[in-house]
């Protein structure tokens, strides 16, 4: 077997070249035409057959016809529709988006660069790959554009395991988390309109101000975690959008608001959604208002969940290729991710690779204009990917505790509590 770390280190210039190119030319979800073209050109250079599947992304195969297990490797392609600040947290950036109002503010450029490097190494040593490797490059992860399409590919390919990486600002640069269990949260998204009775600001007694009702609703929703949900299960709540009114002296008839709960347990998700509806019932009755749920407020089991057996294998892989000092345990990340759906159909691991480097200023939050990746970690991520792939192809992992979800991606999207 070849020296994995040494081989990947020889590809560092290639990794940085790809990362820089993707960062300079970000494309938002559903519009990744250049990105798709570049990735497919690179795969074809490596002799890897690949296809672009509309409403999904790119699928490629490394397969010398050898019998054995099958491992799927996943990365995402899209950027976010936001302007990039020329500075990170402490200094000026080395590279900055050349596309107006688009930037890689979540690390997908790094994810794609790492997977391309891993694919290059695995294809060049295909005679030493004892099985099959499936490459999945997802479009539109941020907007849910390609998730169901990629999930269909996972169902079609039936891999023994699936692996993915997310660069993570809350971990020190270079540290890798492959902890078992819930790693990212299911999202209970919602948009609600409360209807009261409009009036003039001089006579609020003649109106039913929906703002008063909203304040009561928001206060009770905010206290849900403290008073009704298990304090030992991670749950968060936030409202990110509120719309009301047109003038300072007019009490409007309606107020609308949108937000989300993030929950790492399906039963807690059910409790949160049910209690939120009860709060709307009671608060609106108290304030003589009515409400309409415009969308969402349904429980969800779409948690990114690392399989216990494959997480243990991933830990051994990281130790083997990088060293025990690279491993770090971390709490679940309360953001949501389409990797959750893929892990409903195949057991696997979603690894976090830290990018927080205070000296370089790369600790900004994801989806923030100051977000930047510490490029030095990309080699480690690619090396861990190759090592996990080769280990998973030759290791028997007990998956008796895993049953593929019987519902289609469309059904899970429509009814996420079936996950």
C-alpha positions in Angstrom: 0.0 0.0 0.0 1.3 3.5 -0.9 2.1 6.1 1.7 -1.1 8.1 1.8 0.0 11.2 3.6 3.1 11.6 1.6 1.2 11.1 -1.6 -1.5 13.6 -0.7 1.2 16.2 0.4 2.6 16.0 -3.1 -0.8 17.2 -4.3 -0.8 20.3 -2.0 -0.2 22.7 -4.9 -3.1 21.1 -6.8 -5.4 21.3 -3.8 -4.6 25.0 -3.4 -4.9 25.7 -7.1 -8.4 24.2 -7.1 -9.5 25.8 -3.9 -8.3 29.3 -5.2 -10.0 28.8 -8.5 -13.3 27.9 -6.9 -13.1 30.7 -4.4 -12.4 33.3 -7.1 -15.4 32.1 -9.1 -18.2 31.3 -6.7 -21.6 30.3 -8.1 -24.8 30.2 -6.1 -27.1 27.1 -6.0 -28.6 26.0 -9.3 -26.2 28.2 -11.3 -22.9 26.3 -10.8 -22.3 25.9 -14.6 -18.6 26.8 -14.5 -18.0 24.8 -11.3 -19.7 21.7 -12.7 -17.7 22.1 -15.9 -14.4 22.4 -14.1 -15.0 19.5 -11.8 -16.0 17.2 -14.7 -13.0 18.3 -16.7 -10.7 17.4 -13.7 -12.3 14.0 -13.2 -11.9 13.2 -16.9 -8.2 14.2 -16.7 -7.9 11.6 -14.0 -9.6 9.0 -16.2 -12.7 8.9 -14.0 -15.9 8.4 -15.8 -18.6 10.8 -14.6 -22.0 12.2 -15.4 -23.9 15.4 -14.6 -27.3 14.6 -13.3 -29.8 17.6 -13.5 -31.3 18.6 -10.1 -28.5 16.8 -8.3 -24.9 17.2 -9.3 -22.0 15.1 -10.5 -21.5 11.4 -10.0 -18.2 9.7 -10.8 -16.8 6.2 -10.4 -13.4 4.8 -9.6 -13.8 1.1 -10.4 -11.2 -1.3 -11.8 -13.7 -4.1 -11.8 -12.4 -5.5 -8.5 -14.9 -7.2 -6.3 -15.4 -5.7 -2.9 -17.1 -3.1 -0.9 -18.3 0.3 -2.2 -17.6 3.7 -0.6 -19.3 6.9 -1.5 -17.5 10.3 -1.0 -19.5 13.5 -1.1 -18.7 17.2 -1.4 -20.8 20.3 -2.2 -20.3 22.9 -4.9 -22.4 26.0 -4.3 -21.7 29.4 -2.9 -23.9 31.9 -1.1 -25.6 35.0 -2.5 -23.7 37.6 -0.5 -20.8 40.0 -0.9 -17.4 39.0 0.4 -15.6 41.4 2.7 -12.1 42.1 1.6 -10.9 41.3 5.2 -11.3 38.3 7.4 -11.4 38.7 11.2 -7.9 40.2 11.5 -6.3 41.0 8.1 -6.8 41.4 4.4 -7.6 38.3 2.4 -5.2 36.6 0.0 -8.0 35.8 -2.5 -11.4 37.4 -2.9 -14.5 36.6 -5.0 -14.5 38.1 -8.4 -18.3 37.5 -8.7 -20.6 40.2 -7.6 -22.7 39.3 -4.6 -21.5 35.7 -4.4 -18.9 34.2 -2.1 -17.9 30.8 -0.7 -18.9 31.7 2.9 -19.3 28.1 4.1 -16.2 26.2 2.9 -17.7 24.4 -0.1 -14.8 25.5 -2.2 -12.5 23.6 0.2 -14.8 20.6 0.3 -14.7 20.3 -3.5 -10.9 20.8 -3.7 -10.3 18.1 -1.0 -12.5 15.6 -2.8 -10.9 16.3 -6.2 -7.5 15.7 -4.6 -8.7 12.5 -3.0 -10.2 11.4 -6.3 -6.9 12.1 -8.1 -4.9 10.1 -5.6 -7.3 7.1 -5.6 -7.5 7.1 -9.4 -3.7 7.1 -9.8 -3.6 4.1 -7.4 -6.7 2.4 -8.6 -4.9 -0.9 -8.8 -4.5 -0.7 -5.1 -8.2 0.2 -4.4 -9.9 -3.1 -3.3 -13.4 -2.2 -4.4 -15.4 0.6 -5.8 -15.5 4.4 -5.0 -18.4 6.6 -5.9 -17.8 10.4 -6.1 -20.8 12.7 -5.4 -20.6 16.5 -5.9 -23.8 18.2 -4.8 -25.2 21.3 -6.3 -27.3 23.8 -4.4 -26.8 22.4 -0.9 -27.6 25.7 0.7 -31.0 25.9 -0.9 -31.9 22.3 -1.0 -31.6 22.2 -4.8 -29.6 19.1 -5.3 -30.0 17.1 -2.1 -32.8 14.9 -3.2 -31.1 14.2 -6.5 -27.9 13.1 -4.7 -29.9 11.0 -2.3 -31.4 9.1 -5.3 -27.8 8.4 -6.4 -27.0 7.0 -3.0 -30.1 4.8 -3.1 -29.1 3.7 -6.7 -25.5 3.0 -5.9 -26.1 1.3 -2.5 -22.7 2.1 -1.0 -21.6 0.2 2.1 -20.7 3.6 3.6 -20.7 7.3 2.8 -18.1 9.9 3.9 -18.2 13.7 3.8 -16.3 16.6 5.3 -17.4 20.0 6.5 -14.8 22.6 7.3 -15.8 24.0 10.7 -14.9 27.4 12.3 -15.6 26.2 15.8 -12.7 23.8 15.8 -9.0 24.8 15.9 -7.3 24.5 12.6 -6.4 21.0 11.7 -8.4 19.3 14.4 -10.8 16.6 13.1 -14.0 15.4 14.7 -15.5 12.1 13.7 -17.7 11.6 16.8 -20.5 9.1 16.7 -24.2 10.0 17.0 -25.9 13.3 16.2 -23.5 15.8 14.6 -25.8 18.4 13.0 -29.4 19.3 13.7 -32.7 18.8 12.0 -34.4 22.1 11.2 -38.0 22.9 12.0 -38.5 25.9 9.7 -41.7 28.0 9.8 -43.4 31.1 8.6 -46.5 32.4 10.4 -48.9 35.3 9.9 -50.9 36.7 12.8 -54.0 38.7 12.0 -55.5 41.3 14.3 -57.6 44.4 13.7 -56.0 47.4 12.2 -56.5 51.0 13.4 -55.2 54.4 14.0 -52.3 54.9 16.4 -54.3 57.4 18.4 -56.9 54.8 19.4 -55.2 51.5 20.0 -58.1 50.4 22.1 -60.2 50.2 19.0 -57.8 47.8 17.3 -56.2 44.5 18.0 -52.5 45.1 17.5 -50.9 41.9 16.1 -47.6 43.1 17.4 -48.8 42.6 21.0 -49.8 39.0 20.1 -46.4 38.4 18.4 -44.5 39.6 21.4 -46.4 37.1 23.6 -45.9 34.3 21.1 -42.2 35.0 20.7 -41.6 35.1 24.5 -43.3 31.8 25.0 -41.5 30.2 22.0 -38.2 31.4 23.4 -38.9 29.8 26.8 -39.8 26.4 25.3 -36.3 25.1 25.8 -36.3 26.0 29.4 -39.7 24.9 30.4 -40.9 22.1 28.1 -37.9 20.3 26.4 -35.3 18.0 27.7 -32.3 20.2 28.8 -29.9 17.4 28.0 -30.8 17.3 24.3 -29.5 20.1 22.1 -32.2 22.5 20.8 -32.1 26.0 19.6 -34.7 28.6 18.5 -34.5 31.8 16.6 -36.6 34.2 14.5 -34.8 35.7 11.6 -37.5 37.7 9.8 -40.4 39.9 11.0 -42.6 42.0 8.6 -45.2 44.5 9.8 -46.6 47.9 9.1 -46.2 50.8 6.6 -46.4 54.0 8.7 -45.8 55.0 12.3 -49.4 56.0 13.0 -51.1 53.0 11.5 -51.7 49.9 13.5 -51.5 47.2 10.8 -53.8 44.3 10.5 -51.2 41.6 10.2 -47.6 40.7 11.2 -45.6 37.8 9.7 -42.5 36.2 11.1 -40.2 33.3 10.1 -37.6 31.3 12.0 -36.6 27.9 13.0 -36.0 25.4 15.8 -32.9 23.2 15.5 -33.1 19.8 17.3 -30.9 16.8 17.4 -33.6 14.3 18.4 -36.8 13.4 16.6 -39.0 13.0 19.7 -37.9 16.4 21.0 -38.6 17.8 17.5 -42.2 16.5 17.8 -42.6 18.1 21.2 -41.2 21.4 20.0 -43.5 21.6 17.0 -46.6 20.5 18.9 -46.0 23.0 21.8 -45.3 25.8 19.3 -48.7 25.2 17.8 -50.3 25.2 21.2 -48.6 28.6 22.0 -50.0 30.1 18.8 -53.5 28.8 19.7 -53.5 30.2 23.3 -51.7 33.5 22.6 -53.8 34.4 19.6 -57.0 33.6 21.6 -55.8 35.8 24.5 -55.2 38.7 22.1 -58.3 38.2 20.0 -56.2 37.5 17.0 -56.0 34.6 14.5 -53.0 33.0 12.8 -52.1 31.1 9.7 -49.0 28.8 9.3 -47.8 29.8 5.9 -45.2 27.0 5.8 -43.5 24.5 8.0 -43.6 24.1 11.8 -43.5 20.4 11.3 -41.2 18.0 13.3 -38.2 16.6 11.6 -35.8 13.7 12.0 -33.3 15.0 9.4 -30.4 14.9 11.8 -26.8 14.3 10.6 -26.1 11.1 12.5 -22.7 9.4 12.4 -22.9 5.6 12.6 -21.2 4.2 15.7 -19.2 1.5 13.9 -18.0 3.7 11.0 -17.2 6.6 13.4 -14.9 4.2 15.3 -13.3 3.2 12.0 -12.9 6.9 11.0 -11.2 7.5 14.3 -8.7 4.8 13.5 -8.2 6.2 10.0 -7.4 9.7 11.3 -4.9 8.3 13.8 -3.3 6.2 11.2 -2.8 8.8 8.5 -2.3 12.0 10.6 -1.8 11.0 14.3 -3.9 10.9 17.4 -3.2 14.6 18.1 -5.4 15.5 15.2 -8.6 14.1 16.7 -10.8 16.2 18.8 -14.3 15.6 20.3 -16.8 18.3 19.8 -20.5 19.0 20.6 -23.1 18.8 17.8 -23.2 21.7 15.3 -26.7 23.1 15.4 -26.8 24.0 11.7 -28.6 21.7 9.3 -27.2 19.8 6.3 -28.3 17.7 3.4 -25.8 15.0 4.4 -28.6 14.1 6.9 -30.6 12.6 4.1 -27.8 10.5 2.6 -27.1 9.0 6.0 -30.7 7.8 6.1 -29.8 5.5 3.2 -26.2 4.5 4.0 -24.3 4.4 7.2 -21.4 6.7 7.4 -19.5 9.6 8.8 -19.7 13.4 8.4 -16.3 14.7 9.6 -15.6 18.2 10.9 -12.2 19.7 10.0 -11.3 22.8 12.0 -10.3 26.0 10.3 -10.1 28.4 13.3 -6.7 30.1 13.3 -6.6 33.2 15.4 -3.4 34.5 13.9 -4.7 34.1 10.4 -8.1 35.5 11.3 -10.0 32.5 9.9 -12.4 31.9 12.8 -15.4 33.9 11.4 -18.8 32.2 11.5 -20.1 30.4 8.5 -22.4 32.5 6.2 -20.5 35.6 7.4 -18.8 38.0 4.9 -15.6 37.7 6.9 -15.6 33.9 6.7 -12.3 32.4 5.4 -10.8 28.9 5.3 -7.3 28.2 6.7 -5.9 26.6 3.6 -3.3 24.5 5.4 -6.0 22.1 6.7 -7.0 20.9 3.2 -4.2 18.4 2.8 -5.2 16.8 6.1 -8.8 16.6 5.0 -7.9 15.0 1.7 -5.6 12.5 3.4 -8.2 11.5 5.9 -10.7 11.0 3.0 -8.3 8.6 1.2 -7.4 6.7 4.4 -11.1 6.3 5.4 -11.9 5.1 1.9 -9.2 2.4 1.8 -9.9 1.3 5.3 -13.7 1.1 4.8 -13.2 -1.0 1.7 -11.4 -3.8 3.6 -13.0 -3.6 7.0 -16.1 -5.4 8.2 -18.2 -3.0 10.3 -21.2 -4.2 12.2 -24.2 -2.4 10.7 -26.9 -4.6 12.3 -28.1 -1.4 14.0 -28.7 0.4 10.7 -31.8 0.0 8.5 -32.1 2.1 5.3 -35.0 4.5 5.5 -37.9 3.0 3.4 -39.2 6.4 2.2 -38.1 8.2 -0.9 -36.2 11.5 -0.8 -39.4 13.3 -2.0 -41.4 11.7 0.8 -38.8 12.7 3.4 -38.7 16.2 2.1 -42.5 16.5 2.3 -42.7 14.7 5.7 -39.4 15.0 7.4 -40.7 13.4 10.6 -40.6 10.1 8.7 -36.8 10.3 8.6 
